[in-house]
C-alpha cells in the first residue's frame, strides 16, 4: 500500500510540474526557447534589485524611449527601468518573429544607447555607464543591457541562454 501511495504522489508531482502535461512554463511563449520573464527575474536577483526597484516601460514611454519598437511584432517583451533612481539600470529583452525583426530591434536599442551616451544621460557617471551599455542579438532575440554596476553580469546571463 505504501509503494502505491508513493507512485501516485510521484505521478501527481510530475503532472503538477508540467512534465508531460502539455503546460507551458510561466513566462515562456509557446514556441520560445528562452523565457524572457524568467531570464529577467534571474538578472534582477543577481543584481540585488528588490521588488519595486524596476518598473515596466509601456505605452507612450516605450515609444519615447525606443521609437519604432512597438511596431515590431514581439513574441515576448520585457522592458524595465528603475522606478525612482538616477542609477543606470535598463534592461529590455525581446523575442521577435524573425531575425530581421530582431536586427531592427537591436538597431533601435543601439540608437537609445548612443543618444544616452552622447549627452542624454546628463551626469558624467551616467554617460560613462551608457558608453558601456550593449545592444545584443542572438537569432530572433535582442537585448538592451545598460547597468553601471552590473553590465558584465547582465551580458553574461543573456549570452548564457544561447550556449
Steps between C-alpha positions, in 0.01 A plus 500: 500500500783742584671434165178574316459830688858599414439430130174694502673797663787480250257507206310792652824694549600440139164620373502803730848602383391499136705198392299328232196706589527726195508811717732780401751638747393828657659794322569297187323545168377185322792438264770691687823349619577776751243625751576872519302564820701226668827636359417849625408367845836324516678822399312704760582248772870490407517880502316529831214703356223465752135486403379844398847630405439445128185604316351385171542726198173500307286705266615853421808464716606190306461687171682803644799297617513260204331664197373233261528204740124476545467444124713184514291186560624350827443152636634618837601842630642603836595868540613626841652822640548615860178637646672772705876512458771686317697174465545365149315169496297435189408157368298431188462144374301412189430189301397588146330293233794527260874562514447813289261636764755418772764689302263800475437483877875489567543810280230680701678400822834625364338834412378529862849419630664751266254776593556443873881472469521816287343724763148374566603351834639840618712398800864399433464165683180423309661589168787260575259221594307550175825484303542145637139398421438238232240420239525124444334259259482122491279358225150639553591645840635849571591681819592842628711463812615813682628490857768702669562235765394173334575532126722194460273285714194590291685429176618164633149398606355594161778323309474185711148443371638427154798273574 
